[in-house]
């Protein structure tokens, strides 16, 4: 059921990077995989990355502080602020890192017996978005692959893969 979309989105502007995946899992489970920080830490980040969460307060005005660790051991501290949270439907967050600022909108929608998850990252400039679009799109696909592995394990009643252990 996995479907990836890379076609131009008519609602997108030049500042957007949009990734969409049709996941073979109910919307409540997909949202739980994001909203539960223990589960989220297991799949957040591209292939080979591990994430350590220091704060995850999923509510408007709440903070998400984490460190992503790459396969080479490099650490990437990040801070985000949740702007909007509609349980099971939508999460909007701001990533205010200087030089790499964006607002991310995640939507969770019932579709074809599964869930269509859409990530819209709107960067502060079209130039920055253009410069990193291919890198971000590929990293998002890896991230969604990891999410899909988590969902498969959860649906089968298995222990989901741990962060850094690729399926």
Buried (B, 14 or more C-beta within 10 A) or exposed (E): EEEEEEEEEEEEEEBBBBBBBBBBBBBEBBBBBBBEBEBBBBBBBBBBBBBEBEEBBBEEEBBBBBEBBEEEEEEEEBBBBBBEBEEBEBBBBBBBEEEEBBBBBBBBBEBEEBBBBBBBBBBBEEEBBEEBBEEBBEBBBBBBBBBBBBBBBBEEEEEBBEBBEEE
